[in-house]
Amino acid sequence: MKFGDNLEDSIYPQWKDNYVQYNALKKQLEVGLANSAGWTERDEGIFGQTLDSDLTKIFNFVNAKFEELQERTTKAELRVATFQEAYNQKAIESLTTTISEITNEVNQLSKYCRTNYAGFLKIVKKHDKNVPYKLRPVFMVQLKARAFYKVNFDSLVVRLSKLYHSLGAESLTFGTPITPSTLTTMANQVGVDRKSFKFWVHPDNVMEVKTTVLKHLPVILYTPRGPNTSESLDPSLSSVYLDNSAFDLYNSKLERKEGAQAIRLRWYGNPSNNEIFVERKIHHEVNKFGEYHDRFSIKEKYVDAFLKGDYTMDRQVAKLREQGVKSATEIEQFEEMVKDVQKCITDMKLKPVLRTVYNRTAFQIPGDKRVRLSMDTDLCMIREDNLDNVTRSGSHWRRMDIDYPLESKTSYEHDMTRFNYAILEVKLELPAGKATPAWVDELMNSHLVESAETFSKYVHGVAVLLESHVALLPFWLAQLEKETARTHDAMRGQLADTPSISRAESTAEIHSINSRRSSVASRSESDNGASTRSLSKGKQRSMDVVVDSQYGNRNDVPDTNYGSSSRPASSRASSIGRKSFGFKGLGGVFKRSKGKDSRENSSLLGPSDHDVPQIRIIPPKPKKVVGVLKVEAKVFFANERTFLKWMNFAVLLGTLGVGLFNAGDNIGRFAGILLAITALVTLVYAIWLYERRLTMLRNKDPGPYDEPVMPTLMCACMLTAIGINFYLKSNVKPKP
């Protein structure tokens, strides 16, 4: 669908006169370019005035509407503050309707900003493509001066969630109101069904998801001192992940091994906060959440010494014992956990590798863990390692050159990648047999979210920024690249300042590719004395190009330099197509060139100049992609069919063996016994193989599922029985 049609479908009817005049501006371009004189300065002036007028109109409208929504929210808060139980149901419904209307307009205003921003970018791009005048540099300055698209709706979201929760109209539709006694009862329940789900949310749908959830759960913001619902708090959350040079934690987490660990240092808000949380997550398939979570706090000035093993938490443990707040068992468990984490860091030589920074909006009734949702937006991943001969964090536990908040363009952009989707996580702890709330089911199955069951921020960041240092890649990278290719420049209106989600388009990926090429080049220089340089940038990432001044001048190299010939691809393809299939054709594959390069005698290419460097294309080593193993029902049926095939084979052998034993002579009986034994062994083997594969499928074992030994033995037994039968029959002398 063209953007003009898409814009018409996205217009909010009440605000239809306040959108960018995309179709009118497009018409101006078409009319001006159709004139005999072409696009003139007068046309450019009229176009620029219309564009500037629209920008001013939209900027003023957004500011006015935002202030109006704030005022309406303030009035609703006053009504709720003076709310009395004596109000009748009609008054409650009226107040609820008012809050719902405000919530709907907040959602519409967020869409309005993104739609108009995309409209401006589209029309300016179309202008610069068809007109000799370049408008984008000047317009982007004006757009940043009137940045209507940067309106922050978080404060309104928090205030609206307070209103919904204060009224209690929909916040507890999934159960009874929470009281201290209720919480105690739930904590003591053994049969609690725990579930966790992850989803990607497109930027266009973030506000709609938030406004959907806040009707049912209040917003809760987390600070170093615990949860707080003040809308003035900084929602940013930062984590520095630790790993070693072999990326053992990355590999084990990606492969979802039992007991896989992730250790990180986390803080809330600005990094100047003195309280840092050391967190450890351990993957366990037994736990329905998939992981256990431990954490403890430490002052920022002690973090470096703690990571080196020079600082311990003995003083904090002694203080806990003096306070007497926790039991002796809890203190011992805490002390053991701290020592275990520190021992793991020192033994595995863990160092800072990656930092994640994002804004988190959490939805939860305080003290109630039955339904919890969190929305992470503006996710950035930044390198913290000191690899590739570049000092980033140095000997410190984090790099010090990162400013907060992160700007759209930074000096360390080559060390950073941005994730264009928001991440929604849903955690449920419901009593056994209790159905998932209807609104949660509806949200998870809606078009607003896309399932991302095993997505990990740390795994994604390492796979994108440190690809040349790891051998395994997550399966979702291909899915993200496919989505990016489908929605090219502005992904349904994404901000142009945000880099594309495609790894091939990002500067971090280019840096990774160049690093890999450098290693190939240095290897080539040491082996062949070749001078190397990179001939491709960014997008052509499927191969390394090496320039070798000696390549083509050696007489002892095979003439199998694929990709090195300067002959056109079509010519090579046609010559391959004409080659006869057979031993003569195959012989050419192993033939060595004699003397000079075969291209020297080519009448089409002419004589080759040996002084010109030749090109070798070295394909990169393929990386294994680790994905989620999904076992479908047809796989179990295939296992059953295989079992039945083995049964059929065993019955056939057994029938033949019994027939020979009963109706034949001594030689026939001997052959029949061999065939019958083979049939019995086949039956036992078929049952064992069926049960073994069934267990592997139930446990989602990746395999291997093939069984090359037993079929070979079966064939050997059959050949032996048949051979012995023929041998004995041929040596028996007929009776006179």
C-alpha atoms as one frame of an Amber mdcrd trajectory, in Angstrom:
protein
   0.000   0.000   0.000   1.292   3.472  -0.892   2.027   5.811   1.999  -0.636
   8.292   0.885  -3.338   5.638   1.115  -1.924   4.388   4.392  -2.003   7.927
   5.761  -5.662   8.329   4.828  -6.499   5.099   6.669  -4.571   6.215   9.759
  -6.264   9.591  10.154  -8.163  10.109  13.404 -11.457  11.681  12.187 -11.608
  14.387  14.898  -8.147  15.645  13.902  -8.333  15.196  10.128  -7.507  18.866
   9.393  -4.291  18.785  11.415  -2.303  16.145   9.513   0.562  16.734   7.084
  -0.750  17.482   3.572   1.175  14.616   2.032  -1.026  14.143  -1.031  -1.177
  17.902  -1.672   2.608  18.222  -1.450   3.011  15.215  -3.715   0.628  16.850
  -6.210   2.734  20.027  -6.135   5.787  17.985  -7.079   4.001  16.240  -9.931
   2.561  19.482 -11.362   5.844  21.383 -11.076   7.858  18.613 -12.703   5.276
  18.272 -15.499   5.694  21.927 -16.577   7.727  22.633 -19.672  10.089  24.831
 -17.663  10.603  22.114 -15.116  10.900  22.681 -11.381  11.625  26.375 -10.807
  12.707  28.413  -7.779   9.131  29.628  -7.439   7.902  26.039  -7.187  10.596
  25.361  -4.603   9.519  28.382  -2.563   5.848  27.395  -2.569   6.724  23.812
  -1.639   8.972  24.949   1.222   6.314  27.336   2.579   3.656  24.616   2.555
   6.003  22.207   4.297   6.979  24.761   6.943   3.343  25.690   7.486   2.416
  22.049   8.069   5.311  21.577  10.475   4.280  24.614  12.518   0.643  23.523
  12.510   1.447  20.018  13.739   3.933  21.233  16.354   1.376  23.655  17.833
  -1.389  21.051  17.708   0.666  18.443  19.569   1.639  20.904  22.299  -1.929
  22.153  22.694  -3.409  18.660  22.728  -0.831  17.401  25.224  -1.576  20.284
  27.593  -5.291  19.644  27.163  -4.859  15.970  28.065  -2.856  16.929  31.127
  -5.568  19.343  32.250  -8.305  16.763  31.709  -6.271  14.226  33.665  -5.841
  16.716  36.508  -9.601  17.295  36.644 -10.207  13.541  36.686  -7.721  13.214
  39.553  -9.596  15.861  41.520 -12.875  14.031  40.949 -11.332  10.768  42.097
  -9.789  12.471  45.159 -13.222  13.756  46.211 -14.920  10.517  45.267 -17.411
   9.295  47.840 -19.033   5.943  48.362 -22.392   7.674  48.157 -21.909   8.197
  44.429 -24.300   6.102  42.423 -23.349   3.699  39.663 -24.118   6.295  37.005
 -21.526   8.702  38.428 -18.909   5.938  38.539 -19.603   5.005  34.927 -19.364
   8.669  33.896 -15.968   9.057  35.565 -14.731   5.778  34.064 -15.866   6.898
  30.607 -13.985  10.189  31.007 -10.768   8.399  31.934 -11.206   5.967  29.017
 -11.635   8.875  26.591  -8.420  10.474  27.856  -6.601   7.158  27.524  -7.852
   6.711  23.973  -6.717  10.206  22.973  -3.275   9.626  24.485  -2.985   6.551
  22.284  -4.232   8.452  19.231  -1.844  11.358  19.867   1.102   8.955  19.991
   0.043   7.472  16.625  -0.523  10.978  15.276   3.069  11.981  16.067   4.581
   8.939  14.418   2.360   9.128  11.339   3.149  12.783  10.664   6.843  12.281
  11.298   6.894   9.481   8.722   4.910  11.702   6.327   7.472  14.510   6.520
  10.371  12.130   5.922   8.618  10.497   2.966   7.726  13.714   1.167  11.180
  15.256   1.696  12.800  12.100   0.372  10.536  12.174  -2.691  11.375  15.845
  -3.212  15.149  15.347  -3.083  14.912  12.345  -5.391  13.119  14.191  -8.191
  14.172  17.823  -7.779  17.651  19.333  -8.226  17.268  21.280  -4.940  18.213
  19.391  -1.766  15.786  20.160   1.023  16.566  17.507   3.636  19.560  19.144
   5.432  17.665  22.399   6.041  14.389  20.707   6.887  15.959  18.348   9.442
  17.268  21.372  11.355  13.755  22.855  11.451  12.269  19.481  12.402  14.628
  19.063  15.348  13.817  22.600  16.497  10.116  21.678  16.535  10.460  18.050
  17.614   6.796  17.202  18.099   7.652  13.486  17.768   9.684  13.508  21.002
   6.748  14.077  23.324   7.068  11.824  26.382   3.761  10.231  27.343   5.115
   8.248  30.295   3.899  10.721  32.900   0.356  10.580  31.506   0.466   6.786
  31.403   1.422   6.644  35.084  -1.281   9.136  36.090  -3.955   7.305  34.117
  -2.979   3.983  35.639  -3.378   5.563  39.093  -6.872   6.695  38.153  -7.915
   3.250  36.956  -6.469   1.594  40.023  -8.065   4.137  42.362 -11.486   3.499
  40.878 -10.906  -0.252  40.852 -13.224  -0.438  37.872 -11.203  -2.959  35.881
  -7.965  -3.471  37.788  -9.142  -6.589  39.625 -11.346  -8.200  37.045  -9.307
 -11.394  37.216  -9.876 -12.123  40.909 -10.785 -10.921  44.350  -9.236  -7.772
  45.873  -5.854  -8.304  47.479  -5.540  -8.132  51.253  -2.636  -9.134  53.548
  -4.432 -12.350  54.460  -4.989 -13.132  50.783  -1.287 -12.644  50.055  -0.323
 -14.924  52.933  -2.673 -17.609  51.675  -1.280 -17.342  48.129   2.311 -17.485
  49.388   1.601 -20.720  51.223  -0.093 -22.350  48.241   1.924 -25.197  46.762
  -0.044 -25.678  43.567   0.871 -22.424  41.829   1.086 -22.503  38.026   3.969
 -20.275  36.896   4.241 -19.135  33.293   6.396 -16.608  31.476   6.031 -15.204
  27.946   8.078 -12.749  25.868   6.893 -10.688  22.913   8.196  -8.075  20.502
   6.087  -4.964  20.111   6.361  -2.697  17.083   6.999   0.989  17.930   3.627
   1.908  16.416   1.882  -0.403  18.887   3.761   0.445  22.089   1.363   3.097
  23.332  -1.680   1.005  22.457  -0.301  -1.926  24.462   0.453   0.358  27.410
  -2.996   1.916  27.399  -4.549  -1.540  27.161  -2.638  -2.872  30.147  -3.019
   0.178  32.403  -6.786  -0.365  32.447  -6.167  -3.584  34.363  -2.878  -3.078
  36.236  -1.242   0.010  37.756   2.135   1.242  36.561   4.931   0.653  39.031
   8.375   2.197  38.616  11.411   0.619  40.255  14.142   2.567  42.006  17.250
   1.464  43.903  15.236   1.639  47.116  12.322  -0.380  45.814   9.117   0.229
  43.900   7.685   3.698  43.666   4.807   5.068  41.639   6.011   8.636  41.263
   5.902   9.695  37.643   8.943  11.946  38.080  11.324   9.005  38.451  13.847
   8.007  35.795  12.564   4.776  34.172  15.944   3.862  32.632  17.520   0.562
  33.597  21.115  -0.421  32.826  22.923  -3.743  33.072  26.548  -4.706  32.456
  26.875  -8.407  31.559  29.999 -10.387  32.397  31.605 -13.143  30.331  35.047
 -14.506  29.493  37.061 -14.417  26.295  35.608 -17.763  25.184  32.035 -16.493
  25.727  31.108 -19.553  27.769  28.116 -17.872  29.410  26.851 -16.658  26.029
  27.090 -20.125  24.456  25.454 -21.936  27.372  22.627 -19.406  27.537  22.044
 -19.546  23.789  21.918 -23.346  23.833  19.698 -23.207  26.954  21.829 -25.710
  28.809  20.671 -26.877  32.216  22.306 -24.655  34.846  23.390 -21.965  32.346
  24.258 -18.752  34.181  24.049 -15.066  33.375  25.815 -12.643  35.735  25.233
  -8.917  35.442  25.639  -5.636  37.319  22.429  -3.586  37.309  21.423  -0.126
  38.402  18.371   2.084  38.044  18.391   5.598  36.636  21.668   7.513  36.336
  24.911   5.552  36.838  25.871   8.015  39.562  23.580   6.009  41.852  25.664
   4.519  44.625  23.746   1.230  44.775  24.658  -1.472  42.262  22.895  -4.840
  42.155  24.886  -7.984  41.386  22.424 -10.413  39.812  22.710 -14.050  38.792
  20.165 -15.899  36.656  20.376 -19.696  36.433  18.467 -21.563  33.759  16.450
 -24.564  34.966  13.937 -26.397  32.810  12.266 -27.691  35.983  11.211 -24.171
  36.879   8.314 -23.068  34.687   9.792 -19.568  34.579  12.876 -21.178  33.042
  15.319 -19.574  35.503  16.111 -18.745  39.108  17.074 -15.220  40.055  19.489
 -14.178  42.850  20.673 -10.674  43.627  22.381  -8.567  46.248  23.432  -4.925
  46.400  26.916  -3.475  46.713  28.264   0.064  46.753  29.685   1.292  43.484
  33.144   1.986  44.915  33.568  -1.695  45.886  32.499  -3.259  42.577  35.961
  -3.410  40.971  37.502  -5.003  44.051  34.620  -7.484  44.313  35.081  -8.632
  40.697  38.810  -9.171  41.319  38.113 -11.122  44.524  39.810  -8.550  46.780
  36.599  -7.446  48.483  34.119  -9.699  50.282  30.684  -9.156  51.784  31.681
 -10.379  55.269  30.976  -6.975  56.813  27.441  -6.906  55.389  26.822 -10.467
  56.607  27.984  -9.553  60.115  25.701  -6.503  60.046  22.733  -8.696  59.117
  23.477 -10.959  62.060  23.615  -7.978  64.416  20.306  -6.578  63.173  18.539
  -9.888  63.664  15.988  -9.090  60.960  16.632 -12.305  59.034  16.892 -15.829
  60.352  20.202 -17.654  60.638  19.239 -19.929  57.735  18.481 -16.982  55.450
  21.783 -15.310  56.350  23.716 -18.511  55.631  21.985 -18.878  52.271  22.789
 -15.249  51.444  26.453 -15.683  52.405  26.721 -18.878  50.368  25.111 -17.241
  47.334  27.489 -14.229  47.463  30.564 -16.452  47.758  29.327 -18.681  44.941
  28.829 -15.706  42.608  32.260 -14.248  43.438  33.949 -17.630  42.995  32.281
 -18.065  39.605  33.509 -14.605  38.507  37.104 -15.231  39.553  37.351 -18.877
  38.434  35.837 -18.260  34.997  37.743 -14.947  34.633  34.595 -13.010  33.836
  34.978  -9.452  32.554  32.522  -6.761  31.397  31.358  -7.583  27.867  28.089
  -5.800  27.089  25.870  -3.072  28.508  22.131  -2.865  27.923  20.225   0.373
  28.483  16.460   0.697  28.172  13.396   2.297  29.710  11.136  -0.039  31.650
   7.458   0.414  32.377   6.181  -2.270  34.741   2.550  -3.102  35.456   1.711
  -4.867  38.698  -0.526  -4.547  41.730   1.904  -3.919  44.631   2.465  -7.145
  46.524   0.476  -9.243  44.050   2.491 -11.534  41.769  -0.438 -13.171  40.021
  -0.125 -11.028  36.899   2.973  -8.976  36.094   3.846  -7.256  32.832   6.885
  -5.200  31.881   7.522  -3.163  28.751  11.128  -2.356  27.781  11.568   0.380
  25.162  14.490   2.270  23.579  16.798  -0.725  24.026  20.464  -0.002  23.303
  23.334  -2.466  23.562  26.896  -1.167  23.991  30.214  -2.983  23.989  32.103
  -2.996  27.290  34.898  -5.405  26.347  38.531  -4.623  25.561  38.768  -6.929
  22.543  40.094  -6.015  19.077  42.940  -4.041  20.713  40.527  -1.316  21.785
  40.269  -0.175  25.407  36.661   0.456  26.383  36.033  -0.284  30.048  39.732
  -0.826  30.753  40.284  -2.131  34.270  37.011  -0.563  35.475  33.739  -2.492
  35.694  32.070  -0.161  33.170  33.147   2.324  30.532  33.067   5.944  31.628
  32.509   7.697  28.287  28.750   7.030  28.112  26.456   9.936  28.880  22.887
   9.666  30.155  20.398   9.914  28.608  21.698   8.370  25.389  21.470  10.641
  22.370  20.350   9.573  18.913  23.916  10.006  17.627  26.940   9.349  19.840
  30.707   9.302  19.513  30.715   5.564  20.304  28.057   4.671  17.709  30.360
   2.010  16.232  30.253   0.188  19.582  26.480   0.356  19.921  23.391  -1.155
  18.337  19.759  -0.224  18.905  16.851  -2.620  18.989  13.872  -1.089  17.211
  11.180  -3.145  18.908   9.892  -2.953  22.449  10.005  -6.110  24.559   6.916
  -7.160  26.488   7.267  -9.809  29.179   4.254 -11.422  30.839   4.675 -13.385
  34.068   1.812 -15.302  35.631   1.626 -17.014  39.014  -1.899 -18.362  39.183
  -3.370 -21.045  41.443  -3.430 -24.478  39.846  -6.450 -24.824  37.605  -7.054
 -21.059  37.463  -7.500 -19.817  33.904  -5.376 -17.002  32.509  -7.217 -13.662
  32.692  -9.208 -13.063  29.525  -7.627  -9.666  28.824  -4.121 -11.183  29.077
  -5.055 -13.958  26.638  -6.558 -11.413  24.271  -3.426  -9.256  24.394  -1.013
 -12.158  23.833  -3.016 -13.417  20.851  -3.589  -9.996  19.285  -1.848  -8.385
  16.309  -0.132  -5.934  18.665   2.558  -8.385  19.766   4.740 -11.065  18.209
   5.993 -14.036  20.190   9.705 -14.029  21.093   9.851 -16.939  23.502  13.622
 -17.350  23.974  14.775 -13.804  23.155  17.650 -12.515  25.297  19.009  -8.964
  25.300  22.505 -10.152  26.152  22.554 -12.889  23.499  21.256 -10.490  20.850
  23.793  -7.802  21.713  26.750 -10.192  21.579  25.522 -11.786  18.340  25.286
  -8.373  16.645  28.267  -6.495  18.094  30.704  -9.375  18.639  29.785 -11.710
  15.805  33.400 -12.323  14.809  34.178 -13.651  18.310  31.386 -16.242  18.620
  30.596 -19.428  16.714  26.850 -19.621  17.475  24.104 -17.196  16.443  20.478
 -17.007  17.660  17.742 -17.997  15.249  15.801 -14.723  15.564  18.434 -12.666
  13.698  17.169 -13.998  10.368  13.612 -13.202  11.404  14.532  -9.601  12.239
  16.465  -9.114   8.998  13.513 -10.441   7.014  11.179  -7.986   8.734  13.599
  -5.131   8.085  13.921  -6.006   4.411  10.143  -6.015   4.116   9.739  -2.577
   5.664  12.944  -0.948   4.341  13.644   2.707   5.267  11.114   3.855   7.846
   9.688   0.743   9.377   6.036   1.733   9.530   7.118   5.208  10.585  10.197
   4.505  12.683  12.384   7.523  13.407  15.101   8.083  10.863  17.598   8.835
  13.613  17.269   5.254  14.815  19.598   2.902  12.943  18.061   0.020  11.050
  17.591  -3.265  12.841  19.467  -5.081  10.083  22.913  -6.237  11.165  24.273
  -5.625   7.672  23.141  -1.982   7.818  24.474  -1.151  11.284  27.869   0.397
  11.900  28.594  -2.147  14.591  28.171  -4.916  12.060  30.464  -3.153   9.580
  33.063  -2.908  12.330  32.685  -6.632  13.006  33.021  -7.473   9.311  36.121
  -5.312   8.930  37.679  -6.975  11.976  37.072 -10.378  10.461  38.502  -9.221
   7.140  41.582  -7.884   8.898  42.248 -11.281  10.444  41.886 -12.947   7.028
  44.172 -10.354   5.477  46.898 -10.769   8.104  46.688 -14.536   7.699  47.091
 -14.169   3.941  50.068 -11.842   4.311  51.916 -14.228   6.609  51.295 -17.205
   4.312  51.694 -15.760   0.833  53.164 -12.305   1.231  49.983 -10.880  -0.192
  48.916  -7.279   0.188  45.308  -7.100   1.247  42.584  -4.543   1.434  38.848
  -4.600   1.880  36.919  -3.968  -1.299  33.396  -4.075   0.032  31.654  -2.202
   2.801  28.605  -2.857   4.850  26.125  -4.794   2.768  28.366  -7.308   0.948
  29.080  -9.269   4.084  28.869 -12.810   2.742  32.510 -13.017   1.660  35.987
 -11.581   2.207  37.839 -10.020  -0.710  41.629 -10.417  -0.688  43.922  -8.669
  -3.192  46.971 -10.836  -3.902  49.737  -9.473  -6.101  51.231 -12.964  -6.505
  48.009 -14.765  -7.248  47.972 -16.039 -10.862  51.767 -15.911 -11.184  52.477
 -19.252  -9.505  52.769 -22.388 -11.595  52.010 -24.826  -8.822  48.499 -23.787
  -7.927  45.403 -25.640  -9.120  43.161 -24.041 -11.676  40.247 -24.217  -9.276
  40.280 -20.630  -8.033  36.546 -20.224  -7.749  35.502 -16.633  -7.939  38.977
 -15.477  -9.010  38.403 -15.401 -12.752  37.714 -12.032 -14.289  35.460 -13.660
 -16.881  31.807 -12.593 -16.604  29.542 -14.802 -14.532  27.248 -15.478 -17.464
  30.178 -16.764 -19.549  31.293 -19.063 -16.746  27.772 -20.337 -16.277  27.368
 -21.099 -19.971  30.647 -23.013 -20.115  29.649 -25.088 -17.127  26.300 -25.796
 -18.711  27.971 -27.114 -21.885  30.305 -29.474 -20.015  29.302 -33.087 -20.570
  28.227 -35.119 -17.585  30.376 -38.161 -17.020  33.877 -39.185 -16.141  35.369
 -36.860 -18.735  33.549 -33.909 -17.249  34.479 -34.921 -13.711  38.100 -35.253
 -14.678  38.390 -31.562 -15.300  37.570 -30.827 -11.689  40.799 -32.423 -10.485
  43.014 -31.208 -13.367  45.943 -28.925 -12.506  46.905 -26.069 -14.784  50.171
 -26.507 -16.594  52.352 -23.523 -17.050  50.813 -20.105 -17.133  47.296 -19.026
 -16.319  44.804 -20.525 -18.753  43.305 -17.093 -19.289  46.492 -16.047 -21.101
  45.421 -17.939 -24.242  41.813 -16.815 -24.142  40.711 -15.139 -27.343  37.895
 -13.411 -25.522  39.866 -11.921 -22.607  43.172 -11.353 -24.327  46.561 -11.722
 -22.701  46.666 -11.336 -18.922  48.844  -8.764 -17.253  50.740 -10.457 -14.430
  51.555  -7.114 -12.849  47.887  -6.521 -12.061  46.840  -7.940  -8.655  44.277
 -10.702  -8.897  41.284 -11.160  -6.613  40.493 -14.149  -4.459  37.126 -14.376
  -2.753  37.284 -16.271   0.511  33.863 -17.255   1.855  33.555 -16.824   5.622
  33.317 -19.807   7.900  29.618 -20.551   8.383  28.237 -20.078  11.884  25.825
 -22.445  13.538  22.384 -20.989  14.194  20.837 -22.170  17.446  17.032 -22.231
  17.458  14.149 -23.550  19.442  13.433 -27.235  18.868   9.723 -27.610  18.173
   8.425 -31.183  18.132   5.244 -31.489  16.096   2.736 -34.333  16.259   3.755
 -35.661  12.850   7.227 -36.456  14.214   5.720 -38.928  16.694   3.694 -40.487
  13.876   6.855 -40.809  11.797   8.501 -42.670  14.672   5.537 -45.046  14.804
   5.658 -45.628  11.032   9.362 -46.440  11.251   8.619 -48.972  14.006   5.918
 -50.602  11.860   8.329 -50.824   8.906  10.862 -52.649  11.063   8.083 -54.944
  12.300   7.084 -55.701   8.706  10.675 -56.564   7.839  11.034 -58.809  10.916
   7.765 -60.670  10.209   8.824 -61.271   6.601  12.184 -62.673   7.707  10.560
 -64.788  10.410   8.027 -66.234   7.950  10.774 -67.125   5.503  12.900 -68.699
   8.240  10.038 -70.780   9.656   9.113 -71.962   6.144  12.657 -73.119   5.416
  12.915 -74.822   8.795   9.666 -76.766   8.395   9.790 -77.713   4.714  13.494
 -77.906   3.887  16.269 -80.412   4.387  19.094 -80.062   6.871  20.663 -77.216
   4.908  17.315 -75.430   4.646  16.752 -75.872   8.359  20.136 -74.328   9.132
  19.418 -71.312   6.897  15.933 -71.035   8.413  17.419 -70.917  11.919  19.742
 -68.067  10.907  16.882 -66.097   9.355  14.628 -66.710  12.378  17.326 -65.481
  14.777  17.798 -62.389  12.588  14.045 -61.763  12.713  13.963 -62.013  16.519
  16.924 -59.637  16.871  15.199 -57.226  14.479  12.011 -57.299  16.585  13.914
 -56.527  19.801  15.905 -53.802  18.052  12.735 -52.207  16.598  11.094 -51.993
  20.042  14.259 -50.560  21.618  14.712 -47.998  18.833  11.064 -46.906  19.043
  11.209 -46.348  22.816  14.584 -44.591  22.593  13.440 -42.138  19.940  10.151
 -41.565  21.763  12.042 -40.589  24.922  14.324 -38.265  22.937  11.326 -36.542
  21.314   9.576 -36.042  24.634  12.737 -34.518  26.109  13.245 -32.372  22.973
  16.671 -33.887  22.487  18.377 -32.395  19.396  19.651 -35.821  18.356  21.194
 -37.432  16.431  18.246 -39.652  15.514  19.904 -41.797  12.848  20.969 -45.416
  13.544  23.617 -46.502  11.006  24.932 -49.604  12.843  21.941 -51.927  13.172
  20.691 -51.759   9.549  24.200 -52.707   8.442  24.203 -55.683  10.824  20.804
 -56.797   9.528  22.087 -56.793   5.955  25.206 -58.675   7.021  23.102 -61.368
   8.754  20.892 -61.785   5.687  23.886 -62.006   3.349  25.505 -64.578   5.663
  22.379 -66.772   5.791  21.823 -66.631   2.040  25.529 -67.165   1.286  25.803
 -70.181   3.574  22.667 -71.644   2.024  24.050 -71.330  -1.516  27.469 -72.619
  -0.473  26.147 -75.731   1.241  23.707 -76.481  -1.575  26.412 -76.210  -4.198
  28.722 -78.605  -2.321  26.115 -81.328  -1.678  26.491 -84.235  -4.068  23.225
 -85.565  -5.476  22.349 -89.114  -4.438  22.719 -91.748  -7.244
